[in-house]
């Protein structure tokens, strides 16, 4: 699996539901990585957020060994 992920969510989805959906997608993604995600030292970071007429596009990356 890639160390980056783009999540597209509809603009008409309420904020709480967008957050919940993104959280679920990120959780599934981190579980499927080739190199296991270590919650003690790795972090998921929002690299970029875009929006257009119909959706929000969130670009996430895995930052290895960066947690405090």
N, C-alpha and C positions, 0 to 999 in steps of 0.2 A: 504494500500500500504506500501511497505517496505521503510525504511529510507536509503536504499542503492540501487544503480542501476549500472548495467554493460551495457555499450554500445559497441557493436561490429560494426566496420566500415571497409569496404574494403580498402586495402592498395593502390589500384590503383585510389581511389577517390582523387582528388586534395585537398590540405590542406584547401582552402577556403570552399569547399563543405563539407568536414568533419566537420569543425567548425560549419557551418550552420546547418547541419543535427544533430549534437550533441546538439546544442542550442535548436532546435525544440523538440527533444526528452526530454531534461531536462525540458523545459517549460511545456510540456504535463504531465510529471511525477510529477512536483511540484503542478500542478493543481489537480492531482488525489489523493494526500496524504490524509489519514484519519484525521490527525491533520493538519489543513491548514498551508501552508508555509507563514511565515510572513517576507516580504522583509526587514522590519526595523531591525529585530533581528536575523533572521536565515540566514545561508549561505549554498551554495552548494560548496563542496570542492572535488577536484580531489585527491583521495586517492592513486591511483596507475595507471600506464599506462604500458601496455604490447604490444608487437608486435610479430607476427610470420610471416610465409611466405606470408599469404594471407590477414591478417587483423590487425588492431589496436584494442585493448581492453582497454577501459577506465572505471575505477572503481570510481564512485562518491558516496559521502555520504552527508546527511543533517546534518549540525552542528547547533543544536538549541541554540538560545540565544548567539551567538558568534560575531555578527556583531558589528562593532565599531560605 
